[in-house]
Every structure is written in structure tokens, then in C-alpha cells.
Amino acid sequence: MVALQRATGEQLWATHLKGSDFVNVVVERGQVFATCCGEIFCLDALSGEALWHNRLKGLGTGLATIATEDSVRSTLATVLAEKQRRDEAATAAAASASSTAH
């Protein structure tokens, strides 16, 4: 994850999370909540310092939605858009494999 200065684009901080092609993020009350690979991280919004991390053991490695009182609507829209992107990519891959098999 990288935090940028809104006005200039200057990098404020960077924190490495477990690798993933998609990271779901919610910023609320001075904290950044980020999920990837079925795990959740809580970071300090000003420094990027990890405050805590939960592996959500036994719950899989798919997309995890972060639901807070202030963020439910915006987060859900982001996750649903990513799910649609992945579904479309899988459909396209299956169609491509089917056409090359014939």
C-alpha cells in the first residue's frame, strides 16, 4: 500500500502487505483497514505503521469486505466491481480455451 499527498502526488508512506492483485481499503477515523488474500490489516493513516493484523484463519483467501458504520456503501461497490472484473476475466478465459480446443 502507498499513501500519496492528494495535492502533489508525493509519496507519504508505503507499507508492504501480503501480496495480492487487489487490496480492499477503507480509511476511517485515522486508521486504514486493508484486506488482501483473505487477511485484514489495520494501519495508522498518518504513518502507515501496522497497528494489528488478523489472518482470519479458516475463512479462505478470497475477497474480504470491510464493513464499518461509515463505509458500508462505498466498500461494497468496490468489492462488487472487483468481483465482476474477475468473473468477466474467467468467462473470457473459458471462452478462449473453448475456441482453441475446436
Buried (B, 14 or more C-beta within 10 A) or exposed (E): BEBEEEEEEEEBBEBEBBEBEBBBBBBEEEBBBBBBBBBBBBBBBEEBEBEEBEEBEEEEEEBBBBEEEEBEEEBEEBBEEBEEEBEEEEEEEEEEEEEEEE
